[in-house]
Amino acid sequence: MDPAALGRPLTALITLSISQRVGRPTRETILRIPEVVELLVTTGDSDLLARVVARDTEALHRITNLLLEAPGVVRSKTTIVLQEVQPFSVRTLLEGHAGQAASGNVVRGAP
């Protein structure tokens, strides 16, 4: 479903740095925020990546503050999505897998 159809046309990616000792409570608190539509544990400069949807920048500001109030969150960095060129999809991957299976080239247990 398109979040814009639910009145949330703004998408943002928010990276979060968290205290390593508070991982599970942090994630559980963040997942209670309805506008968080995806949450990933990452490596690198941040620990979590949240995809959030919002009505507007004022709502995004409110959501960001909720994220910062989660236990263990040290800092955040927000990137607003201007255009979604390729929405999340595994269609091409599935089609390739189906093609390999049809030709007998699938290795069992391989990704």
C-alpha positions in Angstrom: 0.0 0.0 0.0 1.2 3.5 -0.8 1.6 5.6 2.4 0.5 8.7 0.4 -3.0 7.0 0.1 -3.1 7.1 3.9 -2.3 10.8 4.0 1.5 10.3 4.5 3.2 11.4 1.3 6.6 12.3 2.9 9.1 9.5 3.3 12.3 9.9 5.3 15.3 7.6 6.1 16.6 8.2 9.6 19.8 6.7 10.8 20.1 6.3 14.6 23.2 5.8 16.7 22.4 4.0 19.9 24.0 2.9 23.1 25.1 -0.7 22.5 23.8 -1.9 25.9 20.2 -0.9 25.2 19.5 -2.4 21.8 16.3 -4.4 22.4 14.4 -1.8 24.4 15.4 0.8 21.9 14.1 -1.3 19.0 10.9 -2.2 20.9 10.2 1.5 21.6 10.8 2.6 18.1 8.5 -0.1 16.7 5.6 1.3 18.7 5.7 4.5 16.5 3.1 3.8 13.8 4.9 6.0 11.2 8.0 3.7 11.4 7.3 1.4 8.5 10.7 -0.3 8.4 13.5 -0.7 10.9 16.9 -2.2 10.0 20.0 -3.0 12.1 23.0 -1.6 10.3 26.8 -1.4 10.4 28.9 1.7 9.9 28.4 5.1 11.4 24.9 4.3 12.7 23.3 1.3 14.3 19.7 1.5 13.0 18.0 2.7 9.8 14.3 3.7 10.1 12.1 4.3 7.1 9.3 6.7 8.3 6.3 8.2 6.6 4.7 11.5 7.6 2.0 14.0 6.6 4.5 16.9 6.4 7.8 18.2 7.8 6.1 19.3 11.0 4.9 15.7 11.6 8.4 14.4 10.6 9.9 16.7 13.3 7.5 15.2 15.9 8.4 11.6 14.8 12.1 12.5 14.9 11.7 13.7 18.5 9.9 10.5 19.4 12.8 8.5 18.0 15.3 10.6 20.0 13.3 9.9 23.2 13.7 6.1 22.8 16.0 4.7 25.4 19.6 4.5 24.3 19.3 6.8 21.2 22.3 9.0 21.1 21.8 10.9 17.8 19.9 10.8 14.6 20.4 11.9 11.0 17.4 12.5 8.7 17.3 12.3 4.9 14.1 13.2 3.2 13.2 11.1 0.1 12.5 13.3 -2.9 11.5 10.6 -5.3 11.2 6.8 -5.0 12.7 5.5 -8.3 12.4 1.8 -7.4 10.2 0.7 -4.5 11.2 -2.3 -2.5 10.6 -5.3 -4.7 11.9 -8.8 -5.1 10.1 -9.4 -8.4 13.3 -9.4 -10.6 15.0 -11.7 -8.1 12.1 -14.1 -8.2 11.9 -14.0 -11.9 15.6 -14.8 -12.2 15.2 -17.6 -9.7 12.3 -19.0 -11.5 14.3 -18.9 -14.8 17.1 -20.8 -13.2 14.8 -23.4 -11.7 13.2 -23.9 -15.1 16.6 -24.5 -16.7 17.7 -26.7 -13.9 20.5 -24.4 -12.8 19.4 -23.8 -9.2 21.8 -24.8 -6.5 19.9 -26.1 -3.5 20.5 -24.0 -0.4 22.2 -21.2 -2.4 21.0 -17.7 -2.0 
